[in-house]
Amino acid sequence: MVFFADEGGSWMVGIDWKQVLPAWFDVLAATADSAEYVRRFEAFVGRYCNYQRAELLAEARQIATPSQRKELAEL
């Protein structure tokens, strides 16, 4: 697929982040410490799908370890 635009963004491709990100949260929860989990969540969601932040934060909390949940609660 070739994509040309002056103002391109993932929203133009039609990615359903609520379907894709839970798998990423699973892997991230298993491999990252609490601070890293929160940092990566914030960076990714802030850049690609901030408009769905509240829904994705709830999903990230469900998947997170107890210590990661504690860090996420501070957001």
PDB file of N, CA, C, O and CB in Angstrom:
ATOM      1  N   MET A   1       0.834  -1.168   0.000  1.00  0.00           N
ATOM      2  CA  MET A   1       0.000   0.000   0.000  1.00  0.00           C
ATOM      3  C   MET A   1       0.884   1.239   0.000  1.00  0.00           C
ATOM      4  O   MET A   1       1.827   1.332   0.785  1.00  0.00           O
ATOM      5  CB  MET A   1      -0.951  -0.006   1.203  1.00  0.00           C
ATOM      6  N   VAL A   2       0.590   2.164  -0.855  1.00  0.00           N
ATOM      7  CA  VAL A   2       1.299   3.433  -0.909  1.00  0.00           C
ATOM      8  C   VAL A   2       0.344   4.500  -0.407  1.00  0.00           C
ATOM      9  O   VAL A   2      -0.832   4.528  -0.769  1.00  0.00           O
ATOM     10  CB  VAL A   2       1.814   3.754  -2.358  1.00  0.00           C
ATOM     11  N   PHE A   3       0.870   5.368   0.425  1.00  0.00           N
ATOM     12  CA  PHE A   3       0.028   6.391   1.050  1.00  0.00           C
ATOM     13  C   PHE A   3       0.712   7.733   0.922  1.00  0.00           C
ATOM     14  O   PHE A   3       1.835   7.907   1.396  1.00  0.00           O
ATOM     15  CB  PHE A   3      -0.254   6.060   2.540  1.00  0.00           C
ATOM     16  N   PHE A   4       0.050   8.686   0.286  1.00  0.00           N
ATOM     17  CA  PHE A   4       0.580  10.032   0.150  1.00  0.00           C
ATOM     18  C   PHE A   4      -0.441  11.007   0.735  1.00  0.00           C
ATOM     19  O   PHE A   4      -1.630  10.935   0.426  1.00  0.00           O
ATOM     20  CB  PHE A   4       0.896  10.369  -1.346  1.00  0.00           C
ATOM     21  N   ALA A   5       0.031  11.908   1.571  1.00  0.00           N
ATOM     22  CA  ALA A   5      -0.864  12.921   2.137  1.00  0.00           C
ATOM     23  C   ALA A   5      -0.044  14.027   2.770  1.00  0.00           C
ATOM     24  O   ALA A   5       1.090  13.816   3.200  1.00  0.00           O
ATOM     25  CB  ALA A   5      -1.825  12.297   3.177  1.00  0.00           C
ATOM     26  N   ASP A   6      -0.627  15.191   2.818  1.00  0.00           N
ATOM     27  CA  ASP A   6       0.007  16.300   3.520  1.00  0.00           C
ATOM     28  C   ASP A   6      -0.173  16.146   5.026  1.00  0.00           C
ATOM     29  O   ASP A   6       0.662  16.597   5.810  1.00  0.00           O
ATOM     30  CB  ASP A   6      -0.571  17.644   3.046  1.00  0.00           C
ATOM     31  N   GLU A   7      -1.255  15.512   5.414  1.00  0.00           N
ATOM     32  CA  GLU A   7      -1.599  15.413   6.817  1.00  0.00           C
ATOM     33  C   GLU A   7      -1.959  13.966   7.155  1.00  0.00           C
ATOM     34  O   GLU A   7      -3.062  13.682   7.624  1.00  0.00           O
ATOM     35  CB  GLU A   7      -2.762  16.367   7.162  1.00  0.00           C
ATOM     36  N   GLY A   8      -1.029  13.072   6.913  1.00  0.00           N
ATOM     37  CA  GLY A   8      -1.301  11.666   7.142  1.00  0.00           C
ATOM     38  C   GLY A   8      -1.321  11.315   8.615  1.00  0.00           C
ATOM     39  O   GLY A   8      -0.615  11.925   9.419  1.00  0.00           O
ATOM     40  N   GLY A   9      -2.117  10.350   8.960  1.00  0.00           N
ATOM     41  CA  GLY A   9      -2.186   9.872  10.326  1.00  0.00           C
ATOM     42  C   GLY A   9      -2.800   8.492  10.348  1.00  0.00           C
ATOM     43  O   GLY A   9      -3.408   8.058   9.369  1.00  0.00           O
ATOM     44  N   SER A  10      -2.644   7.799  11.466  1.00  0.00           N
ATOM     45  CA  SER A  10      -3.187   6.450  11.558  1.00  0.00           C
ATOM     46  C   SER A  10      -4.702   6.443  11.429  1.00  0.00           C
ATOM     47  O   SER A  10      -5.284   5.434  11.030  1.00  0.00           O
ATOM     48  CB  SER A  10      -2.778   5.809  12.870  1.00  0.00           C
ATOM     49  N   TRP A  11      -5.345   7.549  11.759  1.00  0.00           N
ATOM     50  CA  TRP A  11      -6.794   7.630  11.638  1.00  0.00           C
ATOM     51  C   TRP A  11      -7.247   7.458  10.194  1.00  0.00           C
ATOM     52  O   TRP A  11      -8.384   7.053   9.955  1.00  0.00           O
ATOM     53  CB  TRP A  11      -7.292   8.956  12.183  1.00  0.00           C
ATOM     54  N   MET A  12      -6.384   7.757   9.226  1.00  0.00           N
ATOM     55  CA  MET A  12      -6.738   7.636   7.817  1.00  0.00           C
ATOM     56  C   MET A  12      -6.678   6.184   7.338  1.00  0.00           C
ATOM     57  O   MET A  12      -7.279   5.839   6.321  1.00  0.00           O
ATOM     58  CB  MET A  12      -5.812   8.501   6.973  1.00  0.00           C
ATOM     59  N   VAL A  13      -5.962   5.348   8.060  1.00  0.00           N
ATOM     60  CA  VAL A  13      -5.803   3.956   7.674  1.00  0.00           C
ATOM     61  C   VAL A  13      -6.924   3.097   8.263  1.00  0.00           C
ATOM     62  O   VAL A  13      -7.218   2.022   7.738  1.00  0.00           O
ATOM     63  CB  VAL A  13      -4.436   3.432   8.124  1.00  0.00           C
ATOM     64  N   GLY A  14      -7.535   3.548   9.320  1.00  0.00           N
ATOM     65  CA  GLY A  14      -8.657   2.843   9.903  1.00  0.00           C
ATOM     66  C   GLY A  14      -8.286   1.706  10.842  1.00  0.00           C
ATOM     67  O   GLY A  14      -8.932   0.658  10.829  1.00  0.00           O
ATOM     68  N   ILE A  15      -7.267   1.897  11.644  1.00  0.00           N
ATOM     69  CA  ILE A  15      -6.866   0.872  12.606  1.00  0.00           C
ATOM     70  C   ILE A  15      -7.805   0.909  13.800  1.00  0.00           C
ATOM     71  O   ILE A  15      -8.050   1.975  14.365  1.00  0.00           O
ATOM     72  CB  ILE A  15      -5.397   1.075  13.058  1.00  0.00           C
ATOM     73  N   ASP A  16      -8.323  -0.228  14.183  1.00  0.00           N
ATOM     74  CA  ASP A  16      -9.174  -0.329  15.364  1.00  0.00           C
ATOM     75  C   ASP A  16      -8.269  -0.602  16.562  1.00  0.00           C
ATOM     76  O   ASP A  16      -7.983  -1.755  16.885  1.00  0.00           O
ATOM     77  CB  ASP A  16     -10.264  -1.454  15.198  1.00  0.00           C
ATOM     78  N   TRP A  17      -7.820   0.473  17.218  1.00  0.00           N
ATOM     79  CA  TRP A  17      -6.856   0.343  18.306  1.00  0.00           C
ATOM     80  C   TRP A  17      -7.413  -0.465  19.468  1.00  0.00           C
ATOM     81  O   TRP A  17      -6.655  -1.161  20.143  1.00  0.00           O
ATOM     82  CB  TRP A  17      -6.430   1.713  18.792  1.00  0.00           C
ATOM     83  N   LYS A  18      -8.724  -0.392  19.721  1.00  0.00           N
ATOM     84  CA  LYS A  18      -9.315  -1.162  20.820  1.00  0.00           C
ATOM     85  C   LYS A  18      -9.213  -2.659  20.569  1.00  0.00           C
ATOM     86  O   LYS A  18      -9.283  -3.452  21.508  1.00  0.00           O
ATOM     87  CB  LYS A  18     -10.776  -0.767  21.018  1.00  0.00           C
ATOM     88  N   GLN A  19      -9.052  -3.046  19.327  1.00  0.00           N
ATOM     89  CA  GLN A  19      -8.895  -4.459  19.003  1.00  0.00           C
ATOM     90  C   GLN A  19      -7.415  -4.860  18.975  1.00  0.00           C
ATOM     91  O   GLN A  19      -7.072  -5.980  19.354  1.00  0.00           O
ATOM     92  CB  GLN A  19      -9.554  -4.768  17.650  1.00  0.00           C
ATOM     93  N   VAL A  20      -6.558  -3.972  18.539  1.00  0.00           N
ATOM     94  CA  VAL A  20      -5.136  -4.280  18.354  1.00  0.00           C
ATOM     95  C   VAL A  20      -4.323  -4.156  19.648  1.00  0.00           C
ATOM     96  O   VAL A  20      -3.489  -5.016  19.935  1.00  0.00           O
ATOM     97  CB  VAL A  20      -4.549  -3.362  17.300  1.00  0.00           C
ATOM     98  N   LEU A  21      -4.552  -3.120  20.413  1.00  0.00           N
ATOM     99  CA  LEU A  21      -3.679  -2.830  21.550  1.00  0.00           C
ATOM    100  C   LEU A  21      -3.738  -3.814  22.712  1.00  0.00           C
ATOM    101  O   LEU A  21      -2.725  -3.968  23.395  1.00  0.00           O
ATOM    102  CB  LEU A  21      -3.999  -1.503  22.059  1.00  0.00           C
ATOM    103  N   PRO A  22      -4.848  -4.488  22.983  1.00  0.00           N
ATOM    104  CA  PRO A  22      -4.805  -5.448  24.084  1.00  0.00           C
ATOM    105  C   PRO A  22      -3.704  -6.505  23.945  1.00  0.00           C
ATOM    106  O   PRO A  22      -3.115  -6.910  24.947  1.00  0.00           O
ATOM    107  CB  PRO A  22      -6.132  -6.131  24.194  1.00  0.00           C
ATOM    108  N   ALA A  23      -3.423  -6.948  22.742  1.00  0.00           N
ATOM    109  CA  ALA A  23      -2.321  -7.907  22.544  1.00  0.00           C
ATOM    110  C   ALA A  23      -0.988  -7.249  22.901  1.00  0.00           C
ATOM    111  O   ALA A  23      -0.123  -7.884  23.504  1.00  0.00           O
ATOM    112  CB  ALA A  23      -2.291  -8.425  21.071  1.00  0.00           C
ATOM    113  N   TRP A  24      -0.825  -6.006  22.540  1.00  0.00           N
ATOM    114  CA  TRP A  24       0.404  -5.281  22.868  1.00  0.00           C
ATOM    115  C   TRP A  24       0.506  -5.075  24.379  1.00  0.00           C
ATOM    116  O   TRP A  24       1.587  -5.214  24.952  1.00  0.00           O
ATOM    117  CB  TRP A  24       0.447  -3.919  22.133  1.00  0.00           C
ATOM    118  N   PHE A  25      -0.616  -4.744  25.028  1.00  0.00           N
ATOM    119  CA  PHE A  25      -0.620  -4.587  26.482  1.00  0.00           C
ATOM    120  C   PHE A  25      -0.212  -5.888  27.174  1.00  0.00           C
ATOM    121  O   PHE A  25       0.513  -5.859  28.168  1.00  0.00           O
ATOM    122  CB  PHE A  25      -2.008  -4.140  26.969  1.00  0.00           C
ATOM    123  N   ASP A  26      -0.673  -7.030  26.654  1.00  0.00           N
ATOM    124  CA  ASP A  26      -0.289  -8.332  27.224  1.00  0.00           C
ATOM    125  C   ASP A  26       1.224  -8.512  27.211  1.00  0.00           C
ATOM    126  O   ASP A  26       1.827  -8.873  28.222  1.00  0.00           O
ATOM    127  CB  ASP A  26      -0.959  -9.480  26.446  1.00  0.00           C
ATOM    128  N   VAL A  27       1.819  -8.260  26.071  1.00  0.00           N
ATOM    129  CA  VAL A  27       3.269  -8.425  25.926  1.00  0.00           C
ATOM    130  C   VAL A  27       4.004  -7.401  26.785  1.00  0.00           C
ATOM    131  O   VAL A  27       4.980  -7.735  27.456  1.00  0.00           O
ATOM    132  CB  VAL A  27       3.692  -8.284  24.444  1.00  0.00           C
ATOM    133  N   LEU A  28       3.546  -6.185  26.764  1.00  0.00           N
ATOM    134  CA  LEU A  28       4.189  -5.128  27.540  1.00  0.00           C
ATOM    135  C   LEU A  28       4.108  -5.413  29.035  1.00  0.00           C
ATOM    136  O   LEU A  28       5.086  -5.217  29.757  1.00  0.00           O
ATOM    137  CB  LEU A  28       3.548  -3.778  27.228  1.00  0.00           C
ATOM    138  N   ALA A  29       2.951  -5.874  29.504  1.00  0.00           N
ATOM    139  CA  ALA A  29       2.785  -6.182  30.927  1.00  0.00           C
ATOM    140  C   ALA A  29       3.739  -7.285  31.369  1.00  0.00           C
ATOM    141  O   ALA A  29       4.226  -7.279  32.500  1.00  0.00           O
ATOM    142  CB  ALA A  29       1.340  -6.594  31.218  1.00  0.00           C
ATOM    143  N   ALA A  30       4.002  -8.226  30.476  1.00  0.00           N
ATOM    144  CA  ALA A  30       4.875  -9.352  30.809  1.00  0.00           C
ATOM    145  C   ALA A  30       6.354  -9.001  30.749  1.00  0.00           C
ATOM    146  O   ALA A  30       7.179  -9.701  31.336  1.00  0.00           O
ATOM    147  CB  ALA A  30       4.601 -10.499  29.882  1.00  0.00           C
ATOM    148  N   THR A  31       6.699  -7.933  30.051  1.00  0.00           N
ATOM    149  CA  THR A  31       8.120  -7.650  29.820  1.00  0.00           C
ATOM    150  C   THR A  31       8.626  -6.329  30.408  1.00  0.00           C
ATOM    151  O   THR A  31       9.836  -6.116  30.481  1.00  0.00           O
ATOM    152  CB  THR A  31       8.380  -7.649  28.359  1.00  0.00           C
ATOM    153  N   ALA A  32       7.728  -5.450  30.824  1.00  0.00           N
ATOM    154  CA  ALA A  32       8.157  -4.126  31.288  1.00  0.00           C
ATOM    155  C   ALA A  32       7.882  -3.959  32.776  1.00  0.00           C
ATOM    156  O   ALA A  32       6.920  -4.508  33.312  1.00  0.00           O
ATOM    157  CB  ALA A  32       7.446  -3.018  30.493  1.00  0.00           C
ATOM    158  N   ASP A  33       8.750  -3.188  33.435  1.00  0.00           N
ATOM    159  CA  ASP A  33       8.450  -2.851  34.828  1.00  0.00           C
ATOM    160  C   ASP A  33       7.329  -1.806  34.846  1.00  0.00           C
ATOM    161  O   ASP A  33       6.888  -1.341  33.795  1.00  0.00           O
ATOM    162  CB  ASP A  33       9.732  -2.317  35.572  1.00  0.00           C
ATOM    163  N   SER A  34       6.883  -1.450  36.023  1.00  0.00           N
ATOM    164  CA  SER A  34       5.718  -0.567  36.163  1.00  0.00           C
ATOM    165  C   SER A  34       5.902   0.790  35.491  1.00  0.00           C
ATOM    166  O   SER A  34       5.022   1.250  34.763  1.00  0.00           O
ATOM    167  CB  SER A  34       5.414  -0.359  37.620  1.00  0.00           C
ATOM    168  N   ALA A  35       7.024   1.419  35.732  1.00  0.00           N
ATOM    169  CA  ALA A  35       7.271   2.739  35.153  1.00  0.00           C
ATOM    170  C   ALA A  35       7.345   2.674  33.633  1.00  0.00           C
ATOM    171  O   ALA A  35       6.828   3.555  32.945  1.00  0.00           O
ATOM    172  CB  ALA A  35       8.564   3.330  35.714  1.00  0.00           C
ATOM    173  N   GLU A  36       7.979   1.644  33.112  1.00  0.00           N
ATOM    174  CA  GLU A  36       8.102   1.475  31.664  1.00  0.00           C
ATOM    175  C   GLU A  36       6.738   1.213  31.035  1.00  0.00           C
ATOM    176  O   GLU A  36       6.439   1.731  29.960  1.00  0.00           O
ATOM    177  CB  GLU A  36       9.068   0.324  31.335  1.00  0.00           C
ATOM    178  N   TYR A  37       5.920   0.420  31.694  1.00  0.00           N
ATOM    179  CA  TYR A  37       4.573   0.127  31.193  1.00  0.00           C
ATOM    180  C   TYR A  37       3.788   1.424  31.029  1.00  0.00           C
ATOM    181  O   TYR A  37       3.177   1.658  29.986  1.00  0.00           O
ATOM    182  CB  TYR A  37       3.827  -0.840  32.149  1.00  0.00           C
ATOM    183  N   VAL A  38       3.806   2.256  32.051  1.00  0.00           N
ATOM    184  CA  VAL A  38       3.077   3.525  32.000  1.00  0.00           C
ATOM    185  C   VAL A  38       3.686   4.465  30.962  1.00  0.00           C
ATOM    186  O   VAL A  38       2.959   5.107  30.204  1.00  0.00           O
ATOM    187  CB  VAL A  38       3.073   4.196  33.383  1.00  0.00           C
ATOM    188  N   ARG A  39       5.007   4.547  30.923  1.00  0.00           N
ATOM    189  CA  ARG A  39       5.666   5.441  29.962  1.00  0.00           C
ATOM    190  C   ARG A  39       5.324   5.056  28.533  1.00  0.00           C
ATOM    191  O   ARG A  39       5.006   5.920  27.715  1.00  0.00           O
ATOM    192  CB  ARG A  39       7.186   5.415  30.159  1.00  0.00           C
ATOM    193  N   ARG A  40       5.387   3.775  28.229  1.00  0.00           N
ATOM    194  CA  ARG A  40       5.092   3.329  26.870  1.00  0.00           C
ATOM    195  C   ARG A  40       3.616   3.492  26.518  1.00  0.00           C
ATOM    196  O   ARG A  40       3.281   3.844  25.387  1.00  0.00           O
ATOM    197  CB  ARG A  40       5.503   1.880  26.701  1.00  0.00           C
ATOM    198  N   PHE A  41       2.734   3.236  27.483  1.00  0.00           N
ATOM    199  CA  PHE A  41       1.307   3.468  27.257  1.00  0.00           C
ATOM    200  C   PHE A  41       1.077   4.929  26.893  1.00  0.00           C
ATOM    201  O   PHE A  41       0.444   5.230  25.881  1.00  0.00           O
ATOM    202  CB  PHE A  41       0.478   3.082  28.510  1.00  0.00           C
ATOM    203  N   GLU A  42       1.590   5.829  27.715  1.00  0.00           N
ATOM    204  CA  GLU A  42       1.407   7.265  27.487  1.00  0.00           C
ATOM    205  C   GLU A  42       1.964   7.703  26.134  1.00  0.00           C
ATOM    206  O   GLU A  42       1.312   8.447  25.401  1.00  0.00           O
ATOM    207  CB  GLU A  42       2.074   8.062  28.601  1.00  0.00           C
ATOM    208  N   ALA A  43       3.160   7.243  25.810  1.00  0.00           N
ATOM    209  CA  ALA A  43       3.797   7.643  24.558  1.00  0.00           C
ATOM    210  C   ALA A  43       2.995   7.146  23.353  1.00  0.00           C
ATOM    211  O   ALA A  43       2.743   7.903  22.416  1.00  0.00           O
ATOM    212  CB  ALA A  43       5.235   7.107  24.496  1.00  0.00           C
ATOM    213  N   PHE A  44       2.601   5.887  23.380  1.00  0.00           N
ATOM    214  CA  PHE A  44       1.901   5.321  22.228  1.00  0.00           C
ATOM    215  C   PHE A  44       0.514   5.919  22.072  1.00  0.00           C
ATOM    216  O   PHE A  44       0.156   6.403  20.998  1.00  0.00           O
ATOM    217  CB  PHE A  44       1.802   3.808  22.359  1.00  0.00           C
ATOM    218  N   VAL A  45      -0.258   5.883  23.134  1.00  0.00           N
ATOM    219  CA  VAL A  45      -1.631   6.382  23.057  1.00  0.00           C
ATOM    220  C   VAL A  45      -1.641   7.877  22.750  1.00  0.00           C
ATOM    221  O   VAL A  45      -2.457   8.341  21.954  1.00  0.00           O
ATOM    222  CB  VAL A  45      -2.383   6.103  24.373  1.00  0.00           C
ATOM    223  N   GLY A  46      -0.752   8.620  23.367  1.00  0.00           N
ATOM    224  CA  GLY A  46      -0.669  10.050  23.099  1.00  0.00           C
ATOM    225  C   GLY A  46      -0.351  10.376  21.658  1.00  0.00           C
ATOM    226  O   GLY A  46      -0.801  11.392  21.128  1.00  0.00           O
ATOM    227  N   ARG A  47       0.416   9.526  21.033  1.00  0.00           N
ATOM    228  CA  ARG A  47       0.809   9.794  19.650  1.00  0.00           C
ATOM    229  C   ARG A  47      -0.206   9.291  18.624  1.00  0.00           C
ATOM    230  O   ARG A  47      -0.461   9.962  17.624  1.00  0.00           O
ATOM    231  CB  ARG A  47       2.146   9.165  19.376  1.00  0.00           C
ATOM    232  N   TYR A  48      -0.779   8.128  18.862  1.00  0.00           N
ATOM    233  CA  TYR A  48      -1.581   7.500  17.815  1.00  0.00           C
ATOM    234  C   TYR A  48      -3.090   7.498  18.049  1.00  0.00           C
ATOM    235  O   TYR A  48      -3.851   7.513  17.082  1.00  0.00           O
ATOM    236  CB  TYR A  48      -1.133   6.115  17.645  1.00  0.00           C
ATOM    237  N   CYS A  49      -3.537   7.480  19.281  1.00  0.00           N
ATOM    238  CA  CYS A  49      -4.974   7.306  19.501  1.00  0.00           C
ATOM    239  C   CYS A  49      -5.434   7.966  20.795  1.00  0.00           C
ATOM    240  O   CYS A  49      -6.167   7.359  21.576  1.00  0.00           O
ATOM    241  CB  CYS A  49      -5.325   5.826  19.525  1.00  0.00           C
ATOM    242  N   ASN A  50      -5.014   9.189  21.022  1.00  0.00           N
ATOM    243  CA  ASN A  50      -5.355   9.893  22.252  1.00  0.00           C
ATOM    244  C   ASN A  50      -6.869  10.078  22.405  1.00  0.00           C
ATOM    245  O   ASN A  50      -7.372  10.177  23.524  1.00  0.00           O
ATOM    246  CB  ASN A  50      -4.660  11.247  22.284  1.00  0.00           C
ATOM    247  N   TYR A  51      -7.580  10.125  21.302  1.00  0.00           N
ATOM    248  CA  TYR A  51      -9.034  10.289  21.333  1.00  0.00           C
ATOM    249  C   TYR A  51      -9.727   9.082  21.974  1.00  0.00           C
ATOM    250  O   TYR A  51     -10.889   9.188  22.366  1.00  0.00           O
ATOM    251  CB  TYR A  51      -9.567  10.503  19.915  1.00  0.00           C
ATOM    252  N   GLN A  52      -9.046   7.947  22.090  1.00  0.00           N
ATOM    253  CA  GLN A  52      -9.589   6.750  22.738  1.00  0.00           C
ATOM    254  C   GLN A  52      -8.884   6.469  24.070  1.00  0.00           C
ATOM    255  O   GLN A  52      -8.956   5.356  24.591  1.00  0.00           O
ATOM    256  CB  GLN A  52      -9.457   5.535  21.806  1.00  0.00           C
ATOM    257  N   ARG A  53      -8.218   7.461  24.605  1.00  0.00           N
ATOM    258  CA  ARG A  53      -7.368   7.284  25.782  1.00  0.00           C
ATOM    259  C   ARG A  53      -8.099   6.639  26.948  1.00  0.00           C
ATOM    260  O   ARG A  53      -7.589   5.682  27.530  1.00  0.00           O
ATOM    261  CB  ARG A  53      -6.813   8.611  26.216  1.00  0.00           C
ATOM    262  N   ALA A  54      -9.272   7.131  27.304  1.00  0.00           N
ATOM    263  CA  ALA A  54      -9.994   6.615  28.479  1.00  0.00           C
ATOM    264  C   ALA A  54     -10.327   5.133  28.319  1.00  0.00           C
ATOM    265  O   ALA A  54     -10.159   4.354  29.257  1.00  0.00           O
ATOM    266  CB  ALA A  54     -11.287   7.419  28.710  1.00  0.00           C
ATOM    267  N   GLU A  55     -10.791   4.748  27.151  1.00  0.00           N
ATOM    268  CA  GLU A  55     -11.128   3.342  26.904  1.00  0.00           C
ATOM    269  C   GLU A  55      -9.893   2.458  26.939  1.00  0.00           C
ATOM    270  O   GLU A  55      -9.920   1.363  27.501  1.00  0.00           O
ATOM    271  CB  GLU A  55     -11.830   3.193  25.559  1.00  0.00           C
ATOM    272  N   LEU A  56      -8.814   2.933  26.340  1.00  0.00           N
ATOM    273  CA  LEU A  56      -7.586   2.150  26.301  1.00  0.00           C
ATOM    274  C   LEU A  56      -6.922   2.082  27.669  1.00  0.00           C
ATOM    275  O   LEU A  56      -6.294   1.078  28.003  1.00  0.00           O
ATOM    276  CB  LEU A  56      -6.621   2.736  25.286  1.00  0.00           C
ATOM    277  N   LEU A  57      -7.053   3.131  28.456  1.00  0.00           N
ATOM    278  CA  LEU A  57      -6.509   3.118  29.810  1.00  0.00           C
ATOM    279  C   LEU A  57      -7.222   2.055  30.644  1.00  0.00           C
ATOM    280  O   LEU A  57      -6.582   1.337  31.413  1.00  0.00           O
ATOM    281  CB  LEU A  57      -6.648   4.512  30.469  1.00  0.00           C
ATOM    282  N   ALA A  58      -8.529   1.954  30.498  1.00  0.00           N
ATOM    283  CA  ALA A  58      -9.282   0.916  31.211  1.00  0.00           C
ATOM    284  C   ALA A  58      -8.811  -0.475  30.793  1.00  0.00           C
ATOM    285  O   ALA A  58      -8.672  -1.362  31.635  1.00  0.00           O
ATOM    286  CB  ALA A  58     -10.796   1.066  30.947  1.00  0.00           C
ATOM    287  N   GLU A  59      -8.567  -0.666  29.512  1.00  0.00           N
ATOM    288  CA  GLU A  59      -8.074  -1.955  29.003  1.00  0.00           C
ATOM    289  C   GLU A  59      -6.673  -2.238  29.528  1.00  0.00           C
ATOM    290  O   GLU A  59      -6.376  -3.359  29.939  1.00  0.00           O
ATOM    291  CB  GLU A  59      -8.075  -1.967  27.460  1.00  0.00           C
ATOM    292  N   ALA A  60      -5.818  -1.231  29.513  1.00  0.00           N
ATOM    293  CA  ALA A  60      -4.445  -1.398  30.003  1.00  0.00           C
ATOM    294  C   ALA A  60      -4.439  -1.760  31.483  1.00  0.00           C
ATOM    295  O   ALA A  60      -3.606  -2.552  31.923  1.00  0.00           O
ATOM    296  CB  ALA A  60      -3.629  -0.114  29.770  1.00  0.00           C
ATOM    297  N   ARG A  61      -5.356  -1.191  32.248  1.00  0.00           N
ATOM    298  CA  ARG A  61      -5.450  -1.506  33.679  1.00  0.00           C
ATOM    299  C   ARG A  61      -5.865  -2.950  33.911  1.00  0.00           C
ATOM    300  O   ARG A  61      -5.343  -3.608  34.811  1.00  0.00           O
ATOM    301  CB  ARG A  61      -6.441  -0.571  34.364  1.00  0.00           C
ATOM    302  N   GLN A  62      -6.789  -3.445  33.118  1.00  0.00           N
ATOM    303  CA  GLN A  62      -7.238  -4.832  33.269  1.00  0.00           C
ATOM    304  C   GLN A  62      -6.108  -5.821  33.012  1.00  0.00           C
ATOM    305  O   GLN A  62      -6.029  -6.860  33.668  1.00  0.00           O
ATOM    306  CB  GLN A  62      -8.400  -5.118  32.321  1.00  0.00           C
ATOM    307  N   ILE A  63      -5.251  -5.509  32.076  1.00  0.00           N
ATOM    308  CA  ILE A  63      -4.184  -6.417  31.667  1.00  0.00           C
ATOM    309  C   ILE A  63      -2.944  -6.286  32.551  1.00  0.00           C
ATOM    310  O   ILE A  63      -2.181  -7.241  32.699  1.00  0.00           O
ATOM    311  CB  ILE A  63      -3.813  -6.158  30.220  1.00  0.00           C
ATOM    312  N   ALA A  64      -2.747  -5.126  33.127  1.00  0.00           N
ATOM    313  CA  ALA A  64      -1.538  -4.825  33.902  1.00  0.00           C
ATOM    314  C   ALA A  64      -1.389  -5.702  35.142  1.00  0.00           C
ATOM    315  O   ALA A  64      -2.360  -6.250  35.663  1.00  0.00           O
ATOM    316  CB  ALA A  64      -1.545  -3.373  34.316  1.00  0.00           C
ATOM    317  N   THR A  65      -0.157  -5.817  35.591  1.00  0.00           N
ATOM    318  CA  THR A  65       0.129  -6.475  36.867  1.00  0.00           C
ATOM    319  C   THR A  65      -0.318  -5.531  37.990  1.00  0.00           C
ATOM    320  O   THR A  65      -0.575  -4.355  37.732  1.00  0.00           O
ATOM    321  CB  THR A  65       1.665  -6.838  36.999  1.00  0.00           C
ATOM    322  N   PRO A  66      -0.415  -6.022  39.219  1.00  0.00           N
ATOM    323  CA  PRO A  66      -0.822  -5.143  40.325  1.00  0.00           C
ATOM    324  C   PRO A  66       0.063  -3.890  40.477  1.00  0.00           C
ATOM    325  O   PRO A  66      -0.455  -2.799  40.713  1.00  0.00           O
ATOM    326  CB  PRO A  66      -0.803  -5.927  41.623  1.00  0.00           C
ATOM    327  N   SER A  67       1.366  -4.037  40.345  1.00  0.00           N
ATOM    328  CA  SER A  67       2.237  -2.861  40.483  1.00  0.00           C
ATOM    329  C   SER A  67       2.073  -1.906  39.300  1.00  0.00           C
ATOM    330  O   SER A  67       2.173  -0.690  39.468  1.00  0.00           O
ATOM    331  CB  SER A  67       3.707  -3.297  40.605  1.00  0.00           C
ATOM    332  N   GLN A  68       1.826  -2.441  38.118  1.00  0.00           N
ATOM    333  CA  GLN A  68       1.582  -1.590  36.948  1.00  0.00           C
ATOM    334  C   GLN A  68       0.249  -0.858  37.097  1.00  0.00           C
ATOM    335  O   GLN A  68       0.133   0.302  36.700  1.00  0.00           O
ATOM    336  CB  GLN A  68       1.592  -2.433  35.647  1.00  0.00           C
ATOM    337  N   ARG A  69      -0.755  -1.526  37.664  1.00  0.00           N
ATOM    338  CA  ARG A  69      -2.061  -0.880  37.922  1.00  0.00           C
ATOM    339  C   ARG A  69      -1.889   0.299  38.864  1.00  0.00           C
ATOM    340  O   ARG A  69      -2.501   1.352  38.681  1.00  0.00           O
ATOM    341  CB  ARG A  69      -3.073  -1.894  38.523  1.00  0.00           C
ATOM    342  N   LYS A  70      -1.056   0.112  39.863  1.00  0.00           N
ATOM    343  CA  LYS A  70      -0.801   1.192  40.827  1.00  0.00           C
ATOM    344  C   LYS A  70      -0.210   2.406  40.124  1.00  0.00           C
ATOM    345  O   LYS A  70      -0.616   3.539  40.385  1.00  0.00           O
ATOM    346  CB  LYS A  70       0.148   0.712  41.947  1.00  0.00           C
ATOM    347  N   GLU A  71       0.744   2.173  39.239  1.00  0.00           N
ATOM    348  CA  GLU A  71       1.348   3.278  38.465  1.00  0.00           C
ATOM    349  C   GLU A  71       0.317   3.926  37.540  1.00  0.00           C
ATOM    350  O   GLU A  71       0.279   5.150  37.408  1.00  0.00           O
ATOM    351  CB  GLU A  71       2.553   2.764  37.635  1.00  0.00           C
ATOM    352  N   LEU A  72      -0.511   3.111  36.905  1.00  0.00           N
ATOM    353  CA  LEU A  72      -1.532   3.652  35.996  1.00  0.00           C
ATOM    354  C   LEU A  72      -2.564   4.488  36.746  1.00  0.00           C
ATOM    355  O   LEU A  72      -3.120   5.433  36.187  1.00  0.00           O
ATOM    356  CB  LEU A  72      -2.234   2.514  35.245  1.00  0.00           C
ATOM    357  N   ALA A  73      -2.820   4.153  37.990  1.00  0.00           N
ATOM    358  CA  ALA A  73      -3.802   4.901  38.789  1.00  0.00           C
ATOM    359  C   ALA A  73      -3.380   6.350  38.981  1.00  0.00           C
ATOM    360  O   ALA A  73      -4.217   7.215  39.240  1.00  0.00           O
ATOM    361  CB  ALA A  73      -3.996   4.238  40.152  1.00  0.00           C
ATOM    362  N   GLU A  74      -2.102   6.611  38.857  1.00  0.00           N
ATOM    363  CA  GLU A  74      -1.595   7.980  39.044  1.00  0.00           C
ATOM    364  C   GLU A  74      -1.770   8.844  37.807  1.00  0.00           C
ATOM    365  O   GLU A  74      -1.497  10.044  37.850  1.00  0.00           O
ATOM    366  CB  GLU A  74      -0.131   7.945  39.425  1.00  0.00           C
ATOM    367  N   LEU A  75      -2.220   8.260  36.710  1.00  0.00           N
ATOM    368  CA  LEU A  75      -2.436   9.044  35.487  1.00  0.00           C
ATOM    369  C   LEU A  75      -3.681   9.893  35.593  1.00  0.00           C
ATOM    370  O   LEU A  75      -4.016  10.617  34.656  1.00  0.00           O
ATOM    371  CB  LEU A  75      -2.538   8.130  34.272  1.00  0.00           C
TER     372      LEU A  75
END
